Amino acid sequence: MASSVVRATVRAVSKRKIQATRAALTLTPSAVHKIKQLLKDKPDYVGVKVGVRTRGCNGLSYTLDYTKAKGDSDEEVVQDGVRVFIEKKAQLTLLGTEMDYVEDKLSSEFVFNNPNIKGTCGCGESFNI
């Protein structure tokens, strides 16, 4: 298995209705730009895969990995020329979620703005639904 792409944070978004979209996950222009940058020097990879793992103090955590192909049960999201594959286990946890890329003076990371989350840990790395 490939190593993780970068760190990701999860944020519970309150007072936000889940909007019906054609894609299971939407990407901000910043996330699209960063994924294009990451894949630029990796011609063997076709996109990134979002998964969910049991870990952290609140139960679940998202993972991001490079991927060479779509898995049999993966959901594919194509936006602005970027391909993101969602593992089967993560599909229901991501409905209505916006994936963003945020940079500040101390860190840079992908952020999942998820309206389905009931709680997060203090560091923002794990969540529960």
Disulfide bonds with the S-S distance in Angstrom:
none
